[in-house]
Each structure stands twice: as C-alpha cells, then as structure tokens.
Amino acid sequence: MSKSGTLDLASGVGGKINKAEVKSAVDEYEKYHGYYGGKEEARKSNYTDMVNKYYDLATSFYEYGWGESFHFAHRWNGESLRESIKRHEHFLALQLGLTPGMKVLDVGCGIGGPLREIARFSSTSVTGLNNNEYQITRGKELNRLAGVSGTCDFVKADFMKMPFDDNTFDAVYAIEATCHAPDPVGCYKEIYRVLKPGQCFAVYEWCITDHYDPNNATHKRIKNEIELGNGLPDIRSTRQCLQAVKDAGFDVVWDKDLAEDSPLPWYLPLDPNRFSLSSFRLTSVGRMITRTMVKALEYVGLAPQGSERVSDFLEKAAEGLVEGGKKEIFTPMYFFLVRKPLSE
C-alpha cells in the first residue's frame, strides 16, 4: 500500500539525496527553470539531472496526495477521482488490445501504480522503465506488497537510451512521462525500436494547445509555473508531438485531446473552488494543511531543510495547472495511438 502518513511524507522528501543536501538540490533544481531565469537549453542538456532531482524531491508529496498513480484522468459525473484514474489506465490497455501473456513496456513508470493496475486488468507482464532510483525502490516494494513481482518489474534506464533489444515488446505505453524528454523524436524513435513490428504505442502527453499564445505574458507565466512544478524541459504543442511521432516512423491510428469532452474538468481535484473529502489532500485546503505541517516538521528537524520550498514549487505548479486548464491552453491528456509498420 502507498505511504500515507505525514511522517512518511517528511522522511521521504529528497528521495536518494542525502538529507543534509536537500536544500542545495532545491537551489540547483529551481535555477534550471524559466520562473527563476533558467534557460530551456540548460534544461534540455541537463535533463537527467533536472528530472532526477525533481522526482527525488517531489515523489513523497505525490504519493501522499495521489497514492500510487501520479496522473490526471478523463472523468465522468458521479465518478470518484480514484475510479477515473483506474478507468484512464484501463482505457490504455483496451486501446492497445492487450491480451494475456503479452510483454508490455511502461515508459516513465513512476512508482508503478499504473503498471500494476494494467498488469492485473489485462493479465500481461509489464516492465516499468524509470531513471530514478528512489522511485524504483518504492515500486519494487509496492510490487511485493501487491503480490505482482512475478509479472511486474522495473529497469533503471534513460528512455532516450533504452537497454532493450530491437523488437522486444508487444505493446508500449506512456502516461504523462515522455513530456520529460529533451527531444520527442529521439524518445519516440527509441520506443519504435523496442516495439515489435505491427504493434502499438499509446500515450497521454502533457501539451500546450492551439489556444496558447507565446506572446501573451499570462500564458507564458502559466507555462513557466507548470514546467517548474513538474520537472519539464519544455511543454510542446499537440501539433509538435503528433509530428514528432510521425517523424519517428509510426503510423497514426487516431489522436484526440481527451480533456475536450471530459464531463468533469481534469483539473478539478486541484481547483481552489472545489472541495472533496474523498481526495481532501489534493484540495486547496488540504494542500495548505500539508504545507503548514511540512513547515513545522522542517522547523523541528523531522523534515530536511528545503522541504517547505519543495511544497511551495509544487503549489505553484497546482496553480498553473488549474489556470492553464481553465484557459484551455494546457492539457495533460493529449492521447494518440500509433502503430509500428510491419515492414520498414
């Protein structure tokens, strides 16, 4: 089961980083981002360091608030957040046509919530690819507790340089993960390489939409806040992502921004105008209480120095995500299903 207590949150801040070095890691992480004057080129050239620092610093907050699956979801009226997250994962499995015995790759798997759910739902074997040691350690423990270690495993590696042979997997998916890639074509080409001919790749991408105006100061601020609070080198447009996957060699089956027809807004869990007991920790009140507790725990030495600042940039991300969603300039669920041709 997921770690759920406040002390679990506090002790987890920093991940594999030495607790005495968390504050300096926060300093280094923040300097990468445009919100603090950082440059996109530096984020892309140092993406491994930036993304690893981000997930070492932020994973315990994610697990405390979201549980084991760190992603948004298309959501029906009357559906709980947890139910919508599971259905969002099942949708991928169904779109990929997963059948028992298939060998599947989850690119950028976090602590493995989706891969465990998809493996159980489809009776497949799922390998999670992740370059963050702390998340893999947590994922392996959660696999053990869930009793799925025989069908679910993890490989520590960079998704720009995967350690798999060509044509290894029957299906590949990514959930809000390949947005961390410095070069989408390069990332998609690696996915293409390890996928068997004739098989499919499905993804939920974080993207800016056609409503985004790069000359609008408010839009640029929102984009910077989302990049800062989510460890992103850049946020690409839906058009750029679709072109990139074509350039990688895939044939597009279909694509759609699933946020467009979601009966409930994807950003609802974070919206300050909304309150929910079932997902209380994600509400603005719940997040305020979390920040207050983290500040107190840092003051008495139970959380490392710098923990409050991690909470602050995650809050800045939440504000940017809600504002970006309301203005329809950002989506976390641009979906596409693509197929690797049988012959090249």
C-alpha positions in Angstrom: 0.0 0.0 0.0 1.1 3.6 -0.5 2.8 5.6 2.2 0.1 7.8 3.6 1.3 9.4 6.9 2.7 12.9 7.4 5.9 11.5 8.8 6.2 9.2 5.7 5.9 12.4 3.6 8.6 14.2 5.7 11.0 11.3 5.7 10.7 10.7 2.0 11.5 14.3 0.9 14.7 14.2 -1.0 14.5 10.5 -2.0 18.0 9.2 -2.5 19.6 12.6 -1.9 21.5 12.9 1.4 19.1 14.8 3.7 21.7 17.4 4.5 21.9 18.2 0.8 18.2 18.6 0.1 18.3 22.4 0.3 21.2 22.7 -2.1 19.4 20.3 -4.5 16.3 22.6 -4.4 18.6 25.5 -5.2 20.0 23.7 -8.2 16.7 22.5 -9.4 15.0 25.9 -9.3 17.8 27.5 -11.2 17.1 25.4 -14.2 13.6 26.9 -14.7 12.4 30.0 -16.6 10.4 31.0 -13.5 13.8 31.8 -11.9 15.6 32.9 -15.1 16.8 29.5 -16.3 17.1 28.6 -19.9 15.4 25.9 -21.9 18.7 24.8 -23.5 20.1 24.1 -20.0 17.1 22.1 -19.0 17.4 20.0 -22.1 21.1 19.4 -22.0 20.9 18.6 -18.2 17.5 16.8 -18.3 18.7 13.7 -16.5 20.0 15.7 -13.5 17.0 18.0 -13.5 14.3 15.3 -13.7 16.1 13.1 -11.1 16.3 15.9 -8.7 12.7 16.7 -9.3 11.5 13.2 -8.5 13.8 12.7 -5.6 12.4 15.9 -4.1 8.7 15.5 -5.1 7.8 11.8 -5.1 6.8 11.6 -1.4 4.5 14.6 -1.9 2.9 12.9 -4.9 2.5 9.6 -3.1 1.0 11.4 -0.1 -1.5 13.3 -2.2 -2.2 11.0 -5.2 -1.5 7.5 -4.0 0.4 5.2 -6.4 -0.7 6.6 -9.7 0.6 10.1 -10.4 -1.6 11.3 -13.2 -4.9 13.1 -14.1 -7.8 11.5 -15.8 -10.9 12.0 -18.0 -13.8 11.9 -15.5 -17.5 11.2 -15.6 -20.1 12.8 -13.4 -20.6 10.7 -10.3 -17.2 9.1 -10.7 -14.6 9.4 -7.9 -11.1 10.5 -8.7 -9.7 7.0 -7.9 -12.3 5.4 -10.2 -11.4 7.8 -13.0 -7.7 7.1 -12.7 -8.3 3.4 -12.9 -10.5 3.8 -15.9 -7.9 6.1 -17.6 -5.4 3.2 -17.2 -7.8 0.5 -18.4 -8.6 2.7 -21.5 -4.9 2.4 -22.5 -4.9 -1.3 -22.1 -8.1 -1.6 -24.2 -6.8 0.7 -26.9 -3.5 -1.3 -27.1 -5.5 -4.6 -27.4 -3.6 -6.2 -24.6 -4.2 -9.9 -24.2 -2.9 -12.4 -21.6 0.8 -13.2 -21.9 1.8 -10.1 -23.8 5.1 -8.4 -22.8 4.4 -4.7 -22.2 6.6 -1.7 -21.5 5.6 1.3 -19.3 7.9 4.3 -20.3 8.5 6.5 -17.3 6.5 4.4 -14.8 6.8 6.4 -11.6 6.4 4.1 -8.6 4.3 1.7 -10.7 0.7 2.3 -9.9 -0.5 2.1 -13.5 1.7 -0.9 -14.4 0.3 -2.9 -11.5 -3.2 -1.9 -12.4 -2.8 -2.7 -16.2 -1.0 -6.0 -15.5 -3.8 -7.2 -13.3 -6.5 -5.9 -15.7 -5.0 -7.4 -18.8 -3.1 -10.5 -17.4 0.1 -9.2 -19.1 3.7 -8.8 -17.9 4.7 -5.2 -17.6 8.2 -3.8 -17.3 8.5 -0.3 -15.9 11.3 1.9 -17.3 12.4 4.6 -14.9 15.7 6.5 -14.4 15.0 7.4 -10.7 16.5 5.0 -8.2 14.2 6.2 -5.3 11.0 5.6 -7.4 12.2 2.1 -8.4 12.9 1.2 -4.8 9.4 2.2 -3.8 7.9 0.5 -6.8 9.6 -2.8 -6.1 8.3 -2.7 -2.5 4.8 -1.9 -3.7 5.0 -4.8 -6.2 6.0 -7.1 -3.4 3.1 -5.9 -1.2 0.7 -6.3 -4.1 1.9 -9.8 -4.9 2.8 -9.0 -8.5 6.6 -9.3 -8.5 6.3 -12.3 -10.9 4.6 -10.3 -13.6 5.7 -6.7 -13.0 9.3 -5.5 -12.8 11.5 -2.4 -13.2 14.5 -1.4 -15.2 16.6 1.7 -14.3 17.5 3.4 -17.5 17.1 6.6 -19.6 14.2 6.4 -22.0 16.4 8.2 -24.6 18.8 5.2 -24.5 16.8 2.0 -23.6 18.8 -1.1 -22.7 16.5 -3.4 -24.7 17.0 -5.3 -27.9 15.1 -4.3 -31.0 11.6 -5.6 -31.4 11.3 -6.7 -27.7 7.8 -5.6 -26.6 4.3 -6.5 -27.8 3.0 -3.1 -26.7 4.3 0.2 -25.2 2.6 3.0 -23.3 3.5 6.2 -21.5 1.4 8.1 -19.1 2.3 11.8 -18.7 6.0 10.8 -18.7 7.6 11.4 -22.1 7.0 15.1 -21.6 10.3 15.0 -19.7 12.2 14.0 -22.8 14.5 16.7 -24.2 13.8 15.6 -27.7 10.5 14.0 -28.5 11.6 12.5 -31.8 14.5 10.8 -30.2 12.4 9.4 -27.4 9.7 8.1 -29.8 12.4 6.6 -32.0 13.6 4.5 -29.0 10.1 3.4 -28.4 9.7 2.5 -32.1 13.0 0.5 -31.9 12.0 -1.7 -29.0 8.4 -2.3 -30.1 7.7 -5.3 -32.4 6.5 -4.6 -36.0 2.8 -4.3 -36.4 2.3 -3.5 -32.7 1.1 -0.3 -31.0 2.2 2.6 -28.7 -0.3 4.6 -26.8 0.4 7.8 -24.8 -1.1 10.6 -22.7 1.1 13.7 -23.3 1.3 17.0 -21.5 0.9 19.7 -24.1 0.0 23.2 -24.8 -3.0 23.6 -27.1 -3.8 25.8 -30.0 -5.2 28.3 -27.5 -1.7 29.1 -26.2 -0.3 32.4 -27.3 3.5 32.6 -26.8 3.2 36.4 -26.9 0.7 36.5 -24.0 2.6 37.2 -20.7 -0.1 35.4 -18.7 0.2 32.3 -20.9 4.0 32.4 -20.6 3.8 32.7 -16.8 1.4 29.7 -16.6 3.7 27.6 -18.8 6.8 28.5 -16.7 4.9 27.6 -13.5 3.9 24.2 -14.9 7.5 23.5 -16.1 8.9 24.5 -12.7 6.5 22.4 -10.6 6.7 19.3 -12.8 10.3 18.9 -13.9 9.8 19.7 -17.6 12.4 21.0 -20.0 9.7 22.5 -22.2 6.0 21.9 -22.9 5.4 21.0 -26.5 2.3 21.6 -28.5 -0.1 18.9 -29.6 0.9 19.5 -33.2 4.6 19.1 -32.3 4.0 15.8 -30.5 2.0 14.4 -33.4 4.6 15.4 -35.9 7.4 14.0 -33.8 5.8 10.6 -33.5 5.3 10.5 -37.3 8.9 11.6 -37.8 9.9 8.6 -35.6 8.3 6.3 -38.1 4.9 5.5 -36.6 1.6 5.4 -38.4 -1.1 7.3 -36.5 -4.2 5.3 -35.7 -6.0 8.1 -34.0 -5.4 11.1 -31.7 -7.5 13.4 -29.5 -7.2 15.8 -26.6 -9.4 13.8 -24.2 -9.7 16.9 -22.0 -12.0 18.5 -24.6 -15.0 16.2 -23.8 -14.4 15.3 -20.2 -17.7 15.8 -18.3 -15.7 16.9 -15.3 -12.6 19.1 -15.7 -9.3 17.2 -15.3 -8.0 19.9 -13.0 -11.0 19.6 -10.6 -9.0 17.9 -7.9 -6.7 20.9 -7.6 -9.3 23.7 -8.1 -9.5 26.0 -5.1 -13.2 26.5 -5.7 -13.9 22.8 -5.2 -13.9 20.7 -2.0 -13.9 16.9 -1.7 -13.5 14.7 1.4 -12.5 11.6 -0.8 -9.5 13.4 -2.3 -9.1 16.0 0.5 -5.3 16.2 0.4 -5.4 17.5 -3.2 -7.8 20.3 -2.4 -6.5 23.8 -1.8 -7.4 23.4 1.9 -5.7 20.0 2.1 -2.6 21.4 0.3 -2.5 24.4 2.7 -2.6 22.0 5.7 0.2 19.9 4.1 2.4 22.9 3.6 1.8 24.0 7.2 2.7 20.6 8.5 5.8 20.4 6.3 7.0 23.8 7.6 6.5 22.7 11.2 8.3 19.3 10.6 11.2 21.1 8.9 11.4 23.6 11.8 11.7 20.7 14.4 14.1 18.8 12.2 11.9 15.9 11.2 11.9 17.0 7.6 15.1 18.1 5.8 15.9 21.8 5.2 14.4 22.7 1.8 11.2 20.7 2.3 9.0 23.7 2.5 10.4 25.1 -0.7 9.5 21.8 -2.5 6.0 22.2 -1.2 6.0 25.8 -2.5 7.0 24.9 -6.1 4.5 22.1 -6.2 1.8 24.5 -5.1 2.9 26.9 -7.8 2.5 24.0 -10.3 -1.0 23.3 -9.0 -2.0 27.0 -9.5 -0.5 26.9 -13.0 -2.2 23.7 -13.9 -5.7 24.9 -12.8 -5.2 28.3 -14.5 -3.9 26.6 -17.7 -6.8 24.2 -17.7 -9.4 26.9 -17.2 -7.9 28.9 -20.0 -7.7 25.8 -22.1 -4.1 26.5 -23.0 -2.8 23.2 -21.5 -3.8 19.6 -21.4 -2.3 16.6 -19.6 -4.2 14.1 -21.8 -3.4 14.6 -25.4 -3.8 11.0 -26.5 -2.6 9.2 -29.5 -2.5 5.6 -30.6 0.2 4.8 -33.2 1.4 1.6 -34.9 4.8 0.5 -36.0 4.6 -0.7 -39.6 5.0 -4.4 -40.3 7.8 -3.6 -42.8 10.0 -0.5 -43.0 
